[in-house]
Amino acid sequence: IRLKKKKKKPICHSRYLECPPMGLETLKIDDFQLHASSTKRYGLGAHRGRLNIQAGIYEDDLYDGAWCAGRDDPLQWFEVDARRLTKFTGVITQGRSSLWSSDWVTSYKVMVSNDSHTWITLKNGSEDLIFSGNREKEIPVRNIFPAPVIARYIRVNPRSWFNSGSICMRVEILGCPMPDPNNYYHRRNEVITTDDLDFKHHSYKEMRQLMKVVNEMCPNITRIYNIGKSHSGLKLYAIEISDNPGDHEVGEPEFRYTAGSHGNEVLGRELLLLLMQFMCLEYLAGNQRIRHLVEETRIHLLPSVNPDGYEKAFEVGSELSGWSLGRWSNDGIDIHHNFPDLNSILWEAEAKKWVPRKMFNHHVPIPAWYLSKNASVSLIDSIRQSVVFYIKLY
């Protein structure tokens, strides 16, 4: 009797059914792949029609917050050239990022082509399929196609828009490139790392595991500790890098990096994780500059001050979370902005000669009233309490 092995079903890791975002938001799709029927001006050209792109306070420049058509009529379109056959599965749209204008598309059609001349409109039976668009300018709206469609080019054709505004869109396309090893453009867009660093987005669990790996690789110069817990009970882990981890050496300067106070801004977390990996590997390799830093400085790295916000934003994904989800602490406080103003106390201490000029001013004690529930800057939130005690202790 011959036993047949059961074939495992392929696991779909994407939250977008089959295909992930193609990369308008991340710039994997470059400006030359984006086209439009018309533009209001250069700063509102097709190259600005990327999901979550932001405009500055001063508009009417080269860096506005959407693609905006030169005319408001149903003949306008926004086009993406995938540069190879691609299985398209959906579209995500936003309105225009602007402090002064209210522009968004409320419905649209989708068309595909293999040559950019002959276009096929997605159908609902015998009728053109009309997708519901946005109801305001910031919250992304995702539409999944009834069935995937394979083509090279894809167009979004606005059919209606906010009646007090204009045709303006920010877009992301969901699609999977079809196999084509001879495609030059596909090879050109691929980025391959050549170093040994773990460069990726790390969840809370992965962050903790990576810190543990660094500690195991360099046990003589690292120590992991936590400064408290977030509202949901996640520990706020930090790592110390020093030639005598755990010891406060008199006269040795201490340096502290914290990141992730805005939970949905992930770059700081990843940079600190890369920094701790780099310092460990270079120390082991005998890099004299790194050895000098480790032996002459006590370094503390806290990669995620707001892990609750990170997990909240990660669950939805950057394409759908917008700019605000996960930004604040659980009680709605912006840790980055609404943090105790210790500077004024330090300047006052120096003015009253409480701190000798030759002494570092970071030894001024935190006043008791900063920990009061009635303080003008509340410290009720567990994250901010933890960070303040962290500053006080280290």
N, C-alpha and C positions, 0 to 999 in steps of 0.2 A: 504494500500500500504506500503510495506516494502522498505525502502531506504537502499541500500547497500553503505557502506563506501568505498570510493575509496582508493585502496592500493597505498601508496606512493612508487615511485620507489627508490630503494636503491641508495644512493649518493656515488659515488666513489671519495674518498679524495686523492687517490694516483695519482701522475703524471705518474705512470708506469702501466696504464690501470687498472689492478686489484690488483696486488701484489707488495709490497714494497721490498726493498733490504733485504736479509735474515740476514745480519750482519757480513760479512767477514771484511768489513772496520771497523765496530764498535766493533769487537771482541766478539759479541754475539755468533758467530760461533767460537768455540775454536780450538786450534791447532790440537787436536786429531781427529777432524772431517775432516781434510784436508789431502789428499794423492796425490801421484804422481807416474808416471811410473818410473822415475829416477830423480836424482838431480845432478847438477854439483858439489856441495859441500853443507855442512850443512847450511851455511849462505844464500844459494839460494834455500833452501828447500821449500816444499809445504806450510809450515807455514808462509812464506814470500810472498806468492802469493795473498796478500790482496789489494784490490783497494786503491789507494792513499798512500800506505805505502811508506816511504821515506828511502833512503840510506844516510849514512853519507859521509863526504868528503873522509874519508879513507875507501876504499872498501877492499874486500877480508877478511872481518871479519865475525862475526856471525849475522850481522844486515844489510844485503844487501837489494836491493830494488825490489825484484820480486822472483817468482819461475823460475828457469832456468833448463831445462832438461839436463840430463847427456849426451844425444846424440841428434843430429839434424836429426831426421827422422820422418816420418808420423805415427810412432807407439807410440809416446809419448802422455801422457794425464795428466790432472789436475782434481782431483776428490773431490767432497764435499759430505759428508754423513750428510743428514738432520736429521737423527735419528728418523724420522717418515715419514709417507706418506705426500708428499708436492705437491702442485700445482705449478709447475715451469712455468714461463711465459717469461723469458728472461735472457740475460747475458750482463754484462758490462765488457769491457776489456781495459787494458792499457799495454804499454810496460814496460821495466825495468827502474826504477828510478836510474840514474847513470850520473855522470859528465864525465865519461871517455868512456862508452860503448854505443853502439846504437843497442839495441835488442828489437824487437817486432814481434808479430805474425800478418800476413796479412790476413789469412783466417783460419777457423776452422769448425769442425763438433761438434755436441752436441749429447751425448748418455745418456740414462737413464736406471736405473735398480731398481729392488726391492730386489735383493739378492747379488748384487755386482759381480755375476758370469755371468749371462745372460744379455747382453746389447742390447738395441734397439736404432738405430740411427734415429734421426729426419729426416723425408722424405719430399721431395717436389714432390708429386705424387709418382712415382715409383723410383725416384733417391734420393740419400742421399742429404740432404740440406747442402749447403756450405754457411757459414756466412762470410761476409766481416769483416775483423779485423781492425787493426790500420795502420795508415800511418806514424806515428811518435810515440815517446815513452811516451808522457805526456797526450795528449788529450784523454779522455775516449770516447769509442765508444759503444753505446747501440744497441743491437739487440733484438727485440721482436719476440717470436715464432709465427708462423701462427695460432697456436691454443695451449692453455695450455695443459700441459702433467703432469700426476700424477705419482709420483714414490718416492722412498726414496733417491736414489743415482743419482748424475748427474756428467757427465764428459765433459770436454772441450778437444777436440782432435785437436791440431794444424795441419794444412795441408800445410801451406806455411808461410814463415817468411822473414824478411828483408835480402836481399842477402849478406849483409856485416856483418850480426849479427847472433845471435843464437835464439833458442826457449826460450823466456822469457815472462812471463805474470804476470799481476796483475788482479784480477778477483773479480767481485761481481755477485751474483746470485739473480734474482728476483723470489720470491716464497712466497706462503701462506701455512702455516701448516694446514693440514686437521684435523678435530676434533678427538681427541684421549685422553680422560681424564685419561686413565690408563698408559700413556707413562711417564716413570720416567725421561727420559732425558729432555723432554719438561718442566716438572715442575722444574727441576734443573736449567735450563737456565733462568727462569723467575726471575726478580728482582722487589721486591715490597717495596715501601718506607713506612716508619712508622711515618714520621714527618708531620707537618702541612705546610711546605714550598711549594711554587708553583714551583716545579722543572721541567722545560720544556724549550724548545726553544721558545723565545718570539719574535714575529714580532715587527716592530716599533710601531704599534697601541697597541699591547698587552703590550709592555714595558711601554708605556705612561699610559695605564689603571692601570697596577700594581703599578706604582709610585703614581698614584692618590689614590689607595686603601690604600697604606702605609701612605700617607699624611692624609687621613680621619681617619685611625685608631689611628694615633699619631699626631694630629694637633698641640699640644703644643711643640713638639720637632722637627718638620719637616717643610720644606718650599721647594716648587718646583719652579724653575726658568729656563730660557733658556739663553744660552750665545751667541746665534746667529742662523744662518740657514746654512744648507748644500747647495750645488750647486743646488739641485733639490727642495729646499725650505722646507726641513724637519728641524724642530727646534731641536737644540741640548740641550736636557733637562738634568738638574742636580737636585739633591736633597740635601738640607742642613740638617744635623742632629746636633742639639744644644739645650741647655736649653733656649736659647734666639735666635731662628731662625730669621735671617735678621739683627741681630745686631753684629757689630764688637766690641768685648770687648777687651780693651787694656790689653796686657799681656797674653791673652789666645792663646795658640798655635792653628794653623789651619792646617788641613790635607786634602789633595786632592787626590782622586783616579780617574783616567780616564781609560777607556777601549775601545776596538773596533777600534783602529786606523787602524788596518787591518780589513776591513769590513767582510771578510770571515772567520775570527777567532772568534768564537762565545763564547768561554769559559769565557773571561773577562766580557762580558755583563752579562752573567748569574750569575757569581760570585758576581758582584756588586748588582744585583737585589736580590739575596739571602741574601747578607749582610744587605741591608736596611730592608728587611723583618725580618731578625733575630734580628737586633738591636731594631726594633720597638716592636716585640713580647716579647723579653727579658726585655726591659725597663718596659713594662706594667706588666710583671710577677714579677718585683722587683729584678731582677738580679743586685747585687750591683756593679759588675765589669762593666757592661754596663752602669748603672746609673752614675758611676764615669766618664766613657769616655764621655758621653753625656754632663755632667755638667762641665767638665774641658777642653773639646776640641771642636772646631768648625770643623765639618767633612763635606766635599763636595764629593759627588759621581756622576760622569758623566759616565753612563754605555755605551754610544755609541757615540764615536767621529766621526765615519764615517758611518752613517746610510745608505747613498746612496750605498756604497759598500756592506753592509749587504743585502739590498733588492735585489741587482743585483745577488749576489751569491745564495740567498735563492730561487729566482725564478727558477734557473736552477737546484739547488740541489747539494749537495757536491759530489755526485757520478759522475756528468757530468761537474762540473765547473772547476775541476782541482785545482791547488794550487794558481793560479794568479787572477781568475775572482773575482772582488770585493775587492781585496787586497788594491788597491790604491784609491786615491781620484779621482774625476771626471776628473781632468786635468793630471792624470797619475803620481802624486807625492805620494811617500811612506811617509805618515805622520809620521810613527814611526821612519824612518831613516832620512828623509830630513826635520828635524825640527831645528829651530834656536838653535845654540850652545850658550846658555846663560852661561854655566859654565865658559868659558874663560873670560867673562866679570866680573863674580863674583870674580874669582881668581885675576884678574887685580885690581879690586876695593880693595880687601884686601891687595894686594901688595903695593898699593899707599896709604894705610891707609885711604881710603874713608869710610870704614866701621869699626867702633870700634870693637875690638875683642870680646867684650861682647854682641854685637848686632847681631841678626840673619842676615845672608847675603841675605835672600830673599827679603829684602827691597830695594835692588839696583834697580833703575828705568830702564826700558827697553829703550835702545837708540833709538832715532828717526829714525836712518838710517835702523833699522831692519824693519821698516814699508814702506820703499821706494821700488818702483817698480824695481829699479836698484840694489837692494841689492843682494849679492851673494847667499843668501838664500831667495828666493822670498816668499812674503806673499800675493800674488795675490789671491791664492786659499782661498775661503770663510771659509772653515773649519779651516785652520791654523790661519787665521786672528782672528777667533772667540776664538780659544784656547789661543792665545797669549794675547788677551785682557782679557780673563778669568784669566790668570796668573797675569796680571797686576792689575786687580780690586780686586781679592780675595787673 
